[in-house]
Amino acid sequence: MKIGIASDFNGLKLKHEVIDCLDVIFRFEVQDFGCKSDDPLDYPKYAYLLAKAVADEKISQGILICIIYVFCIIIIVYSITFTIY
């Protein structure tokens, strides 16, 4: 299964931990849509790239990580449906 992942700059460390978990433990192929550094950035661009890849069926699912202050928002993208935890 091919899964996409993206995060804001605050979620970069968590994103790398999730990638390692998906790759090593579950043996999923993971495509990283960004961000690549902890510099402040235009986060919606990466969310769009991830959602478009799911909609275009280039990946089967996507994980979007956004950390705002002490809150962590993880959105799992399935085709057109968004599930928010």
N, C-alpha and C positions, 0 to 999 in steps of 0.2 A: 504494500500500500504506500502511495506517495502522499505525504502530508506537507503542507506549507506552514510557515511560521513567520510572524513579524512582531515587532515590539517598538515601543517608544524608547528613548534613551535611558529612562529610569528602569525599564524592564529588561535591559540588555543582559545583565547577569542571570536573571531567572530564565530568559530565553535560551541562553547557552546550556543551562542545567537541564531544561526540558528537551533540547535537541539531543544532548548526551543520553538522556533516559530513553527517548524514543528510538535512538539509533542502537545503543548497546543492549538495552533490556528487551525492547519489543521488535527490533530489527526492521523498523520502518525506514523508508527512504525519506529524508527531510530536505525540503528546499527552503532556504532562508531568504526572505524577501526584504530584510532590513529591520532595523537600522544596524549599522556596522560599528558605530562608535558611541561613546557616552556624551558627545557634544549635543546641545539642544538642536532640534531639527523640526522639520515639517512632517509631523507624524501621520496625518491623514493620507499622505502620498503612499506610504507603505501599507496602510490598511486597504487602500484602493487596489494596489497591485495584488495583494493577497486575495481579496474578494473577487477580483476579475479572473484570477487563475482558477478559483473554485467554480465560478459561473461558466467559464469556458471549458471546464472539465479537464484542465491540464494537471490538476491535483484533485484528490478525492475529498480532502477535508483541510481546514485551516485553523490555526490557533493564533489568536491575536492577544498580545499582552500589553496592558497599559497600567502603569503605576502612577497614581496621583496622590502625592503626599504619603500617607500611610495606607491608603486603600489600593488594592490590586484588583483590576478588572481583567478577567480572562473571557474572551469571546471565542466560542468554538463555531466555526462556520461550516455548515453543511449545505451545499448547493445554494438555495435561495434563503433557507431558514437560518436565523441567528439564535443561538441559545446563550443566554448570559448567566454566568454564575457569580 
